[in-house]
């Protein structure tokens, strides 16, 4: 027995020495990215995440960090001596790779993990990170609400909450395990799996049934009421609201099944396992299409100056994202116009049909402003990079009404029947995946039976706005000299303000 113990200890020491020698021969850790033109250090090469298992322990004080354990299941796409993860906040206490302790260091905005031995191409790996999750929320991530926390990770803030491959090109399944004091309620993306009480705490477990981008992750913790109703075809509709506002907000919550039916009539079946609204007690300045559980700020539904048709249109905008942006996600952030242009399109279509707000009038106004928007933010499919340190500055008017204008021009060019086929085929073909602007333009040409390459080159990449098909009399206003302090800057989910309504949420 002593002999065996000596042999075992010698083997362990030899393995540790070998791992130390390998680590010593590697170059210093460095931040990596997948080369996104707008966020060059976002995402990481060499692996494809298949699943995240996120465990958060909340003390009841939203000013304190959460204890967290993140487990990442991935498949390597190349031989890896190191694995880079996106992580910008929190304290990491330990990392394991396939059950064995691993070395780790920070480099730029990456957590760089060095396993004991290189991982071969095509291998499965599980990375387990024990860390804290900070709740300051000043640049996204956790938002402090009046009764707890919620998440807002767009565009690149998931890495403030948990280590990840934080780019929409790498979608994965998610499991959430949230431990809270028993008096609070936790809800997350997907459907509930378990609720387990341990003394004065409860562990809430949720799991998604479809892959999801990290920017769309959502966890709500608070003194909440969870309201259930049925949507089209028996779809579970689940809303999460401050318990004190349950009755006050009911008239808005009750609208969702009709909104779902309208969107299904337009583009086909809802693509996920559940839907609902998370109405948070926080002044966010935006709404956000977090998958299956859209984040809304409470004031949208309580401020009397917002007309009902306007609030309805915002609700439809965020719902439309579940087809355009969530189910079909952008391959690169320059494909953002496909998300926001489509959500704005259906928002405007709904307002036209239900509130007699003419789409043509809105598009003519957009056309008038389009050259100014392009000068300030770039063309729809080739946007200017966000302002350094302000990633959400990417969400400019050109990706909202400026991109819906492209869809209006396309419908004018190919006709309504071909346009409707394109929309339905787009979300059907690319469901649960990612797609590019080139994928969309190619499909449009195929369905219409026309070569639209010249049309899209001008409308998506031109510095000035082409003539509008069918409206030769439409004119653009000349661009003005750019004044960054005066630029209207949309934030995620922000939509056009109706005339006469003062709304600070747009940044205008």
N, C-alpha and C positions, 0 to 999 in steps of 0.2 A: 504493500500500500504506500509506504513512504517513497518507494522508487517511482511508482506511477505518478504521485503528486509532484515529484521533482521533474519528471518528464513533462507533465502538463504545464508546470510553471515555466519551464525552459521554452516550451513551444509558444506560450503566450508572450513571453519576453521577446522571443525572436520575431513574432508577428508584429508586436508593437514597434520594435526597432526598425523592421522593414517598412512599416507605415510611416514612421518618422523620417526615414531616409527618402522615401518617395516624395513625401510632402516637401522636404527640404530641397529637392531637385526641381520642383515646379516653380514657374515664375510667380511673382507676387500676385495675389488676387486682384482682379480688375472688373469693373462693371461691364456688363454686356447688354445687348439688345438685339431685336430681330430686324432692325433697320427701318422701322416705320418712319416715313419722311417727316411726320409732325412730332413724333415722340421717339427719337432714335434709340433711347436707352430703355424703352418699355418692352416687356416680354424678354424671353431668353431662348437661345438656340439649344438644340441637342436633345430635346425631349418633348413629349406631348402628354399633358395632364389628362388623365381619364376621370379622376374623382378627387374631391376635397372632402375631408371630414373635419369640421370645425367645432371645437368645444370652447365655450366661453363661460366664465363664472363671474356673475355680477353681484356685488356686495349690497346693492341698494343705494349707493352713492354714485351719481353719474359724473362726479368730478375725479373719481379715482380710476386708475387703470384696471382692466379686467385681466384676471389670470386666463391664459388661453393655451390650448394645444391644437396645432394644425397638423393634420396628416394628409400627405399628398401622394396619391397613386399615379404613376406615370410610366410611359413606355419610351425608352431611349430611341432616338433616331440617328445617333452617332455614338461612337465610343467616348465616354466622359470620364475624365480624371477629376473634374470638379463639376458641381452643379450650381448654377446661379439662380437665386430666387429674388423677386422684387420685394423689398421690405424697407420702409423708410422711417418707421417709428417703433417704439417698444424696446424692451430688453429681452434678449435671447439668453436663456439659461443652459439649454442643451439641445443637441441635434443628433438624431440617429438616422442611418440609412440602412434599410433592410434589417433592422433590429440591432445593429452594431453602432456604438458611439462613433461620431464623426467630428472632425475638426471644422471650425467655422470662423469666419471673419467677415467684416463689413468692408465694402469697396464702393464708394459713391453711394448710390441708392440701392445697392444689391446686398443680399446676404449670400456669401460664397461658401459653399459646403464642400469639404474634401473628404470623401469616404476613405475607408481603409485601403481599398483597392479600386482600380478603374472599373467602370461598369460598361460591359460590352454593348454594342449596338443591337437593338432589338430586344433588350432585356427589360423586364419589369422591375420597378423599384418603388419602395415606399420610403418617403422622407417624413420624419416626425420631428416637429419643432415645438419645444416648450418656450413660451414667451409671454410677455404682457402685451395688452392691446390698449393703446392710449385713447382718451376720449375728448381731447381738446377740440377736434372738429373744425379748426379754423381754416383748413384747406381741404375739407372733405373728409370722408371716412365716417366715424361715429359723429352723430349730431346729438347734442344734449337737448332733450325736450323738457316740457314742464313737469313730466312725471317719470322720466327715464331716458332712454336712448333709442335712436333709429340710425339707419345707415344711408349715406349718399356717396357712392363711390365713383360716379362718373366725373372726369374721364379716366383718371389714373390714380384714384385714391383708395382702391382696395388694398394696395400695398401699405397703406397707413393703418390697416386693421389686421391683416394676416399675411404671412408670406405666401407668394403665389407667382404664377406666370401671368402677370397682370396686363393682358392684351386680349381684345375680343376675338382675335384669330384662334386662340386656344380655349375652346369651350369645354366644359366638363360637368359631370354630375356632382351635386352637393348634398351632404348630410350636415345638419346643424344640431348640436347638443348644447342647450343653454340652461345653466343652473342659476336660479333666482330665488330670492326670498319668497316664501309661499304666498304672500299677499299680492305679488305681482304676476303679470301674464307675459309670456314670451311667445312671439309668433315669427315665422321665417318663411322664406320661399318654399313652395311645394306644399305637400300635405303632411299632417301630423302622423307620426309613427308611434310615439309613446309619450306618456306623461307619468313620471315616477316621483313619489314623494320620499324624502329622506329627512326626517325630523322637521326642522323649520324651513327646509328648502325643497324646491321642485326642479327636476330635470325635464326639460321640454325637448323633444326630438322631432325634427322635420326632415323630409327628404324630397328632392326634386325628381320628377319622372322624365325630364328632358334636360339635355345639356344646357349650360348657362355660361355666359361671359362673367368674369369676375366683377366688372363694373355694375352688374345688375343684381348682385347679392343684397339681401335685405334681412335684417333682424330687428324686430321691435321689442322693446322691454318697457313695461310701464303699468300703470293702473288703468287697464284697458278693458273695453267690452269687445267681444268677438261676436259679430252678427252674421248669421247664416241665412241664406236663401237659395233658391234654385234658378239657374240660368237656362239658356237654350239646351235642349237635348239632355236635361238633367245635370248640366254642369254645376259643380259646387261653387257658389259665390260666397266669399268670406271677406267681411270688412272688419277692420280693426280701428277703433276710435277711442278717444278718451272717455272713460266710463261716465263722467259727469255730463258729457255731450251726447249720449246715446240717442235720446229722443229728439233733441234739437237737430241732429244731422240726418235723421231717418229719411226725410223727403229727398235728400240728395242720394243717399245710399240706394234707395228704391229705384233709381233711374238706370242702374247698371244693366239689368237684364235686357232692357230695351236697346241700350247702346250696343250690347253684344249682338243682338239680333240684327241691328242695322249694319254693323261691320261684317257680319257673316253674309248678309245679302250682297254686300259690295265685293268682298274678296274671298269668301269661302270659310270653312270651319275654323273656329277658334283653335289655336295650335297647342294649348297647354292643358294641364290637369285641373286647374282652378284659376279663378280670378277674384280680385277684390281691391278695395282701396284701404290704404293705411293713412289715416288723417292724424297728423302729428301736431302736438302743441309746440311748434317751433316756427320762427320767422326765417324761412329758408330763402325766399326770393325766387324759388323755382318749384316745379313739380318734377318727378323723376320716375321713369317707367320701370322700376325694379320688378323683375320677372315674377308674374302671378300676384304681386302685391304692390301696387303703384303707390309711391309716396306723394302725398299732398300736404300742403300746409293748411292748418285749420282756418286761417283768416280768409282763404279763398271762398269758404262757404258761409262766413259770418259777416263779412263787410257788405253793407247794404248798397254801396255804389256799383257793385258788379252786377250787370244784368243777368238774368237767369240763362238766356241763350248763350251768353259769353262763358259762364261757368260750365254749361253743358258742352260747349265746343272744346274747352280745355280737357274735360273728362274724356271726350272722344279722341283727342290728340294723343293722350297717354295710352289709351286702350289700343289705338291703331299701331303704336310702337310694338305691341306684342306680336304682330305679324312682321312689321318693318323695323328691324333693329334688334329684336329679341330672338324670334324664331329664325329669321334671316339676319345674321349679324354681319357687320362690315369686316372685310378682310384686312383693311387698313383704315386708319382714322380719316384719310382723305376721301373715303367712301361714305363719310358721314351724311352727305347730302341725300343719300338713299333713305336713311333713317328719318331725318327731320323734314325733308321735302315731302315724303309720303305722309307722315303724321300731320303736317300742316295741310296737305291736300285734303285729307279726309275730315279734318277739323273744319275746313272751309266748306267742303261739300255738305257736311251735316248742318252747318249754320245756314247754308242756302236752302236746304230742303225743309228745315224745321223752323227757321226764323226769318225766312225771306231776305237773307243777306246775300245779295247776288255775287256769285263767284266771279263773274266777269268784271264787276266793279273792283273787287279786291285784287284781281290779277292785273287790271289796268293800273291801279295804284302801285302795285309791285313793279310793274314794267317801268313806270315813271322813275322809281327810285333805284332801279337795278344797276345802272352804270355807277351810281354813287356807292352802292353796296359792294360791287365788284372792285372798285378802286380802293375801298377801305379794307376789304377782307379777302380779296382774290376771287377767282371764278368758283362756281359751285363745287366742281370736282377737283380743283387744285387750290384749296384754301391756303391763305397765309398761315404760317406757324402761329401758335398761341403766343401771347406776350410772355416773356420769360417770368417764371414764378406765378403765372396766372393761367393754368391749363384750361379753365373753363372759358377763357376769352376766345377760344375756338368757336364757341356757340354764338355766332354773329348773325345778323339779319339775312345774309346771303345764303345761309344753310337752312333757313326757315322759309319765308315767303319767296326769297330769291330762288330757292330750289323747287318749291311748288310751282313757280312760274315755268320752269323747264318742263314739268309734267303737263302743264296747261298747253304749252307750245307743242309738245309731243302729241297730245290728244287732238289738237287742231290739225296736225300734220297727217296722222294716220287714221283718224276717225274714232268715234266712240266705241264701236264694236271691237276693233283691234286693240284699243287701249284697255278695255275691260278684260279681254283674253290675256293680255300681257300681265296685268296685275294679278290675276288669279293663278296663272302659270308660274309667275315669279315666286310667289309664296309657297306654292305646292312643290316645285322642283327643288328649291333650296331650303325647305323646312328643316329645322334643327341643325343648320349648317352655317357656313359663312359664304359670302359672295362679294364680287367686285363690281365696280362700275362697268368694266369691259363685259362681264357676264350679263349685265342688264342691257347694255346697248346691243350686244349680239342677239339676245332673245327678242328685243324689240324689232330688229331688222328681220329676223326669221318669221315672226308672227305677222308682221305687216306686209311681208313680201317685197320690201324695199331696202335699198342700201341707204342706211341712215347715218353712215359714218361721218359724212360732211355736216349733217344737221347736228349731231352730238358734239363734234369737234368745236363748232361755233358756240353752242349753247352751254356746254359744260366747261370749256377751257378758254373761251374768248375773254379778252380783257374788257370788251364792250358787248352790249346785248344785241343780238341779231334782230332783224325785223320779225314781228310776230305774225305767223301764218294766219290769214283771215282778217287781220287788223292792220292794214298798211298805214292807217292814220295814227297809230299809237306812237308816242314819242317819249324819249327818256330825258330827264333833267340832266344837265351837265354836272359831272362830279365837282365837288368843292374841295379846296385844299384840306387835306386830312388834319384833323385836330383830335388826337387820341383822347383828350379830356372830354370831348364832346361826343365821341362816337357812341352810338346806341349799341350796347353790348347785351345780347341775349345770354341767358344762362340756361342750363339744361332744362328743357320742358317749358321755357317761357314762350308765349305766343303773343300775337299782335293785340295791342290794347284798343278797345273800341273807342271811337271818337267821344270826347267829353268825359272819359273815365281816367282819373289820375291814378297811376299804378306804379309804385316804386320798384316792383319786382323785375321790371325789364332793364333796369339800369339806365333808362333814358332820362 
